[in-house]
Amino acid sequence: MKKIIILLILAGFSSNCVAQDSDPVISSNVWLVKTQGTWVNGKEYGYYRIVVSRIVGDHGGDSTTLEILKVVDDSLKVIKQIRIPSPGYKGYVNNISFLQLDDKSQIICLD
């Protein structure tokens, strides 16, 4: 089984986000969602999650996205979506695991 490891550096990402004013709606082809951790920037805060969607058709595969969510008036808004490498047409993501390195970085592992 192939593993893809992504190092997520949390320091300063929220100040560089391009706002995408959308609701954190999950589409019907989502296969796996894992939320891990929070971020804080002054009085703003939120969460981040990994969303794995199955691609159906002639060549099936996965699409994997890191979503950064911000808490606004007791609701969540997606402020950034980052496409991250996944096995694509070569296989499927079966699990997501997280390893906290320190207070500013974390490893995301797609199994």
PyMOL commands that set and color helices and strands:
alter all, ss='L'
color gray80, all
select helices_A, chain A and resi 14-16+88-90
alter helices_A, ss='H'
color red, helices_A
select strands_A, chain A and resi 4-9+30-41+44-55+61-72+75-84+96-100+105-110
alter strands_A, ss='S'
color yellow, strands_A
deselect
rebuild
show_as cartoon
